[in-house]
Amino acid sequence: MAKVVLSAQARQAIRVDMLQRPHIEACGLLIGEITEAGDWMAHEALPLRNTRNSAVRFEFDSQELLTHDLTYGDRIIGAYHSHPGGAPYPSGIDKGNMENL
């Protein structure tokens, strides 16, 4: 079964992002590669602005997202977001969004 692996650098970047935005959902992109075995290796985490400024929803700043897409392209392997005050599991909204992919 494939797994997601965060480098120490990516984990630290996410941790710092969450500490800097404790009352809203921290969010950003995971930069890395998908290995031949199918594992997702995230080497970096790049925080993006949450334009919703919400504790229960996030939306990336479209200009920031475009800039990172042009810079990193195929190296973008995923996204992350926090659940301040909530359970560390996908919410109903998260599950619905995943079904739409």
N, C-alpha and C positions, 0 to 999 in steps of 0.2 A: 504494500500500500504506500502510495506517495505521501510525503510529509513536507511540512513547511519548516524551514530552519532559519532562524534569525541570527545573524552574527552578533557578537558582543556590541559592536558599534551601532547596529540597527536597534537592538534592545535598549541601549542607553539613549539613543535619540528619541525613541518613543517614550521612555520614562521621563525624560526632560520635558518633552512636549506636554505630557499629561500633567506634570507638576506646574507648568507655566499656565495651563488653562484648566484649573481644577473644577470650575463651575460650568464649563461648556464641553461639548464633545471635541476632544483633540482628534485631528484627522490628518492623513497624509498618504504618501505613496511609498511602496516598497520597490527598491531598485536591486536587481540581481539577475539571476538566470534560472532556467529550468534545466536540470541535469538530464543526462541520457536515461537515468533510472526513473525520471519523472518527478524528482524532488524539487521543491521550490526553495531556492537558496537566496535569501534576502541579505545583501551585503550592506545596504544603506536604507534608512528611513528618512524621507523628506517631508517635514510638516508643511501643510498647506492651510491657508486661512479658512475657517469655517464661516461662511457668509450668513448662515442661519443664526450664529451666535446663540446656540441653544444647547441645553443640557440633554435633550432627547432626540435631536436631529442634527445632521450635518449636511453641508453642501459645499463642495470645493469652489473656490474662486475660479471662474472660467478662464481668466487671463493667465493666472498662475498655472493652472492645469495645462493649458496650451503651451506655455513656455517650457514646462517640464516635459511634455510630450515631444516637442521639437528637439529638446536637448537629449533626452534619454530613450525615446522611441521604444524599441523592442526590449529594452532592459527594464521597463516597468512591468513587474510581475504581479502586482496587486496593490491593495489599499488597506489602510487600517483606520480604526476609530475607537474611541473610548466610550464607556458608559458611566459617566460620573454619577455615583450614587445608585447605580443599577447593577444588575447581575452581569457577571462576565461571560454571558452566553448571547448568541444571536437573538435579537428581539423579533417580534412579529414583523416589524417593518424590515429588518435585515433579511429575514427569511423570504419575504415577498420580493424584495429587490434581487435576491440571489436567484429566485425562480424566473425572473425576467431576463436573466443573462443568456 
